[in-house]
Amino acid sequence: MIRLIGLQPTYMPRESLEFEYRVSNINQSMISAIEASVVWLTEGKGTEDLGVHSFQRLTGNALSATDWTVPQRVVVPLPDSPLSYEGRLLKISWCVRVRFYLNDGTELVAQQPFYLGTITKEV
C-alpha cells in the first residue's frame, strides 16, 4: 500500500512529496528487498522513457531492522522538470513506485500516480 500524505494529486516543482508505504499480507521473512522510488515516464509515438528521480533500496540488515508494524515514511524534494503533460503525441506522467522482491523470485509492485506542476493538456 502507498499513501501520499495530504492526499493531493498535484505537486509544484521544488515542493516536497511525502508518502508512506507499508508491508501487509506478506510475511516479512519472505521479502529479500524493497525499493521505493519516484519516477517519471513518457508515452507516445516512438520510444517510451523512464527517469528515476529518487530511489531507496532496503536489503539485509536494514530490511530486518525495520519495524514493519508502522508505515515507512519517505520525503522527496521534487525537481523543476519535467512537468506532467498530456498531449496527443506525448504524455509525461509521474508516480511513486514501491517494489517488493520475494525470496521465491516473485516481484510485487504498487504505484501511486501524481502530477508535477499544473497539468498541461494539448488542445
Secondary structure, 3 states (H helix, E strand, C coil): CEEECCCCCEECCCCEEEEEECCCCCCHHHEEEEEEEEEEEEEECCCCEEEEEEEEEEEHHHHHCCCCCCCEEEEEECCCCCCCEECCCEEEEEEEEEEEEECCCCEEEEEEEEEECCCEECC
